[in-house]
Amino acid sequence: MKKSTARPAPEAAEIPAEPVAFSADEGGEGRGPRNLDAIMRIPVSLQVVLGSATMPVANLMKLGRGAVVPLDHRVGEPVDVVVNGRVVARGEVVVVEDDSSRFGVSLTEIVGAPAPGPAL
């Protein structure tokens, strides 16, 4: 008869039900979870979605310098602010005071995290 090589299942690690907060002195020398310097330097992709348009390739090929492509958003409608593919805020396009050829976005709404779905 062959001897069984099955190993016993490892014990499951306990996960605290409540988030654990650490003080600045825990973790030693400011290296605890509250030190966010490393995270704050991570680059992310930021987009402001002004609108979109659909057109045949033939019309796209006819576009030249100075061409105007009408978008599906109108003046005064909110624009989406997208970070790494996720809408995080909405705002309005504004002209930068110092340079009228530059634009910015004035945030009007911060989009919260989506509500958790039903457990499967």
MARZADREN-939834 format. One line per 5 residues: for each residue x, y, z of N, C-alpha, C, CB. Coordinates in steps of 0.05 Angstrom, whole numbers. Atoms other than C-alpha are relative to their C-alpha. Glycine has a CB too. Example, Ala and Ser with C-alpha at 12.3 -4.5 7.8 and 13.67 -1.06 7.14 Angstrom:
2
18/-24/0/246/-90/156/18/24/0/-20/1/25  -16/-24/-1/273/-21/143/-15/22/14/9/9/-29
***
This chain:
120
16/-24/0/0/0/0/17/25/0/-19/0/24  -14/-25/3/22/70/-16/-7/17/24/-7/14/-26  4/-18/-22/31/119/41/-10/27/-10/27/4/16  12/-26/8/-11/183/37/20/22/4/-26/5/16  -18/-23/-2/29/246/22/-15/26/4/17/2/-26
16/-24/-4/-28/294/36/9/14/25/-30/-7/1  -8/-16/-23/-8/350/83/-25/12/12/20/22/-8  23/-13/-12/-55/379/134/-2/29/-10/2/-1/31  4/-28/9/-86/446/113/12/19/20/-30/5/-5  -11/-19/-19/-50/506/143/-23/15/13/19/20/-15
20/-14/-15/-88/544/196/-5/27/-14/8/4/29  7/-26/12/-125/605/169/10/23/18/-30/3/-5  -8/-23/-15/-96/671/191/-24/16/9/20/19/-16  22/-16/-9/-141/713/234/2/28/-11/0/1/31  1/-27/11/-163/778/201/-18/16/19/-11/0/-29
16/-16/-19/-187/832/249/-25/11/-14/16/23/11  25/-10/12/-260/853/237/1/31/-3/-23/-8/18  -2/-29/1/-243/927/250/27/8/-12/-3/12/29  -26/-9/10/-189/966/214/19/6/23/-3/25/-18  -19/-4/-21/-126/970/255/14/27/-4/21/-23/2
-14/-26/2/-98/1040/269/25/-1/16/-19/23/10  -25/-1/-13/-26/1050/287/7/28/7/22/-14/-17  -10/-27/-6/4/1109/322/26/4/-14/3/5/31  -24/-7/15/63/1145/291/25/-14/13/4/29/-1  -24/11/-12/111/1115/342/1/-31/-2/1/8/29
-1/28/5/90/1043/327/14/-5/-26/-29/-13/1  -13/6/25/131/1010/273/28/12/0/-16/10/-23  -28/-10/-4/193/1049/296/9/20/-21/18/-22/1  -14/-19/18/228/1109/266/-18/11/-22/24/-13/-12  17/-12/20/167/1135/228/-5/-18/-24/12/25/-9
4/18/23/163/1073/184/-27/-14/2/22/-20/-1  26/12/-4/92/1056/207/-18/6/-23/-12/8/26  19/-4/21/30/1055/165/-8/29/-5/-25/-16/6  8/-28/3/19/1130/176/19/15/-18/-1/13/27  -20/-13/17/81/1147/135/-8/-5/-29/29/-10/6
11/4/27/50/1158/67/18/12/-22/-28/13/-2  -17/-13/20/109/1192/32/4/-18/-25/27/6/12  -6/18/23/124/1131/-12/-25/-2/-18/9/-28/10  25/2/16/51/1125/-33/-6/26/-14/-24/-8/19  7/-26/12/43/1199/-47/17/6/-25/4/22/20
-17/-4/23/99/1195/-99/-7/-18/-24/29/-4/7  8/18/21/65/1141/-141/-15/15/-22/-17/-24/10  14/-14/21/46/1170/-209/-26/-14/-8/18/3/-25  25/11/9/-26/1161/-232/-7/15/-26/-23/3/21  10/-12/25/-60/1175/-299/-25/16/6/-4/-21/-22
23/-17/-5/-108/1234/-294/-11/10/-27/8/24/18  13/-9/24/-158/1250/-349/-24/17/7/-8/-23/-18  25/-15/-2/-212/1302/-355/-15/-5/-26/5/31/5  15/8/24/-265/1276/-402/-19/23/-8/-16/-26/5  15/-23/10/-292/1335/-442/-23/-9/-17/17/19/-15
21/10/18/-335/1292/-487/11/-20/-19/-14/23/-14  -10/19/20/-331/1243/-544/-16/5/-26/-4/-29/9  13/-3/26/-350/1240/-617/4/-26/-16/11/25/-16  -2/23/18/-362/1185/-668/-2/10/-28/-22/-21/6  0/-8/28/-345/1194/-741/13/-22/-17/14/27/-4
-12/20/18/-327/1151/-801/30/7/-4/-14/0/-27  -29/-4/4/-253/1142/-816/5/20/-23/13/-27/-7  -3/-19/22/-262/1181/-881/-1/29/9/-22/-5/-22  1/-27/-11/-283/1243/-843/24/6/18/-26/4/16  -23/-3/-17/-227/1233/-793/25/7/-17/5/-25/17
-23/-5/18/-176/1232/-850/-1/28/-13/1/-21/-22  3/-27/12/-204/1299/-876/7/22/20/-28/4/-11  -6/-21/-20/-189/1335/-810/27/12/-4/-3/-12/28  -26/-14/3/-134/1386/-814/4/19/24/2/15/-26  -6/-19/-21/-102/1438/-769/-23/20/2/27/15/-6
22/-19/-5/-156/1482/-737/-28/-11/-3/3/23/-19  26/12/3/-212/1433/-751/-14/-2/28/2/-28/-12  16/2/-24/-268/1432/-699/-16/-25/-1/-18/25/4  15/25/-3/-297/1366/-676/-21/4/22/18/-25/5  21/-3/-21/-364/1374/-640/-1/-24/19/-28/6/-12
1/21/-19/-367/1334/-576/-28/-3/11/20/5/24  27/5/-10/-427/1304/-541/-7/15/26/-4/-29/5  5/-17/-24/-420/1350/-479/-5/29/-9/23/-2/20  6/-28/5/-448/1420/-479/13/18/21/-30/6/-1  -11/-19/-19/-421/1482/-445/-17/1/24/3/29/-13
14/0/-25/-440/1482/-372/-6/-27/11/-26/15/-4  4/27/-10/-448/1407/-367/25/-8/15/-6/-20/-23  -24/9/-16/-403/1373/-316/18/-18/-17/-9/-15/25  -19/17/12/-340/1339/-339/10/-20/21/25/16/-12  -9/21/-18/-313/1274/-309/30/3/3/-7/-28/-11
-29/2/-6/-245/1271/-275/5/-29/6/8/19/25  -5/29/-1/-217/1201/-285/29/-4/9/-6/-13/-27  -26/8/-9/-158/1172/-246/3/-30/-4/5/9/29  -5/28/6/-130/1106/-271/-25/-15/-8/12/-14/25  23/13/11/-194/1091/-308/-25/1/16/6/-27/-6
23/-2/-17/-242/1107/-251/-8/28/5/6/-14/27  10/-28/-4/-286/1169/-245/2/5/30/-30/3/-10  -3/-7/-29/-266/1202/-179/-13/27/6/30/1/6  12/-26/-5/-297/1271/-188/-13/11/-25/21/21/10  12/-14/23/-338/1317/-232/6/30/5/-31/-5/-3
-5/-28/-3/-326/1390/-246/-8/15/-24/30/4/6  6/-18/23/-332/1449/-293/26/11/-10/-19/23/9  -24/-11/12/-281/1474/-342/1/30/5/1/-6/-31  -3/-29/-5/-254/1543/-323/25/9/-15/3/5/31  -23/-13/12/-205/1591/-355/19/8/22/-8/25/-18
-20/-7/-20/-140/1600/-315/3/31/-2/27/-15/-5  0/-29/-1/-137/1673/-292/25/12/-13/-2/9/29  -26/-12/9/-63/1685/-309/3/-2/-30/23/-14/14  -5/5/28/-66/1657/-380/-26/-10/-13/23/-21/-4  27/7/11/-132/1658/-419/2/-23/-21/-12/24/-13
-1/23/19/-105/1604/-467/3/-26/15/25/4/-18  -2/25/-16/-101/1553/-409/-26/-4/15/24/1/20  24/8/-13/-158/1516/-378/5/-17/24/-19/-14/-19  -2/17/-23/-169/1481/-312/-28/-12/5/10/15/25  26/12/-8/-225/1443/-277/-5/8/29/1/-31/-3
10/-7/-27/-263/1469/-216/-17/-24/8/-15/27/1  15/24/-9/-286/1407/-177/-26/8/13/18/-17/19  26/-6/-12/-359/1408/-160/-11/-24/15/-20/8/-21  10/24/-13/-369/1336/-137/22/-21/2/-25/-12/-15  -18/22/-3/-325/1282/-108/-17/-26/0/17/2/27
15/24/3/-350/1213/-128/10/-20/21/2/-12/-28  -7/19/-21/-351/1164/-69/5/-27/-11/-22/-1/21  -4/28/7/-333/1091/-70/-27/-13/-7/15/-15/22  25/13/6/-386/1047/-102/-10/-16/23/3/-17/-25  11/15/-22/-434/1015/-54/6/-30/-4/-31/4/2
-6/28/3/-416/943/-39/-24/-16/-10/9/-12/28  21/16/12/-456/893/-79/-9/-22/19/9/-11/-26  9/23/-17/-494/834/-50/21/-22/1/-27/-11/-10  -19/22/-3/-452/777/-23/-10/-23/-17/3/-7/30  7/24/16/-450/717/-69/4/-25/16/16/-1/-25
***
